[in-house]
């Protein structure tokens, strides 16, 4: 019975196994990025960037249809362009980084929608916006796995400056010049993971598997390593349960995954061991010696 | 000043009295590309046809633009499919404030039912296509009585072509072994075609392209292909091709090329006209199912 509900879909159907492999790779790369986004108060930046990659993907799509590499490459270029332009404008003028990014991503999003609709088909736009985790072919899986591996390797290299910069940027500036390059590398990783996510979940939901697990993790751990572990685990769990949910109930797979993550998030907000609401209302007894 | 006024008046009078030798084409709007092709064939040079949903676009989920409202308000005749295909159209007609006569091309067709709704893809069978042509002919005659003879001649010439096409299709189907007359296609737009030819179409999605398939839908269709030993999987030009490739890879069924259902292709594509579309589809079907 439980086997039928939870395991059988994956033993029986290859597309479910592929979807699961894809979502696990996404979780491995995206969740740690999400934790850093949250610690740097950039969670909404992730969302903005997700919209910003649309025109690049759209141009790739316009030139060569639903071609994996063209769309990935285009998305990467658009994401980097918006990130860099927003950064330059914020540093060179009076405008703040958030306003600058908001302006650029909106321009980018509008351009993307315009470009896709120039092709004349609305249904294609839906594929770009919503992706399809059930249609993982070898190429897509390899690209997602490659990007996840790359993300973990680069994170390992820039881990130290990145963590210190989250906690005490001034201190980092006095002891090292690694802050700026680490930040840039991190932004690049954000874009890479968003592009990764949009094959499976689409540009609208790609950011969901990054931000929600990080939020969940925050309620269960104060330690950054612990947070990473919990974030990755909850992202994987959401992916798995989301696929099962989609298999058992006819909910489309992408939204199902994000909805499961959202459910876990609500549970964490209520019952989380670190600053969860219930925990705050009933704090338990103080430890006494 | 007064002289100029008289001159303008005289010219206007002259134009008004001019015999309709250089006739201005009747502006006709058709809701989507296949209807547009019918109108072009029946109307010939007497009509100027514009289509709202152009080639390669999905008429189910179309979003009208202000330019479409303008086309409708300028038109003398608006030809729609009906049977619920153009759900977005009634509001557009109202808001455009046009005075065009509306012709429903499916009038007189007994619709097949899909669930509780009528299946709008009636143009896929030869018998219905004849009714479409008849309705369009009558609508054009009502809107432009001066051209009645031309419309009748064009329509009967086109009907003869459709008859020949129908014989071609039936002959091709007869050559497919009976046990192999079943395919899977992304979109069950072929209900009328299936009823007319005896080829079973099994679709992984609902009647409309509006819903996104869930994991359960895909699993069901894979099980179905394996159980019924369906020999071929067909892509359509408007729904997710990646998903079809995945299903084909998982079941071992062959991918049978593209079938065109709701829209013609651009001029240089496989199916720029209705006749080309039917011919292309039957060729794709026979070559995938024959061996």
Interface residues (C-beta under 8 A of the other chain):
Chain A: X9 X12 X13 X14 X15 X16 X18 X19 X66 X120 X121 X122 X123 X126 X127 X130 X132 X134 X135 X136 X137 X243 X246 X247 X248 X249 X250 X251 X252 X253 X256
Chain B: X54 X55 X56 X57 X58 X61 X62 X63 X209 X212 X213 X214 X215 X216 X217 X218 X219 X222 X238 X239 X240 X241 X242 X243 X245 X246 X247 X249 X250
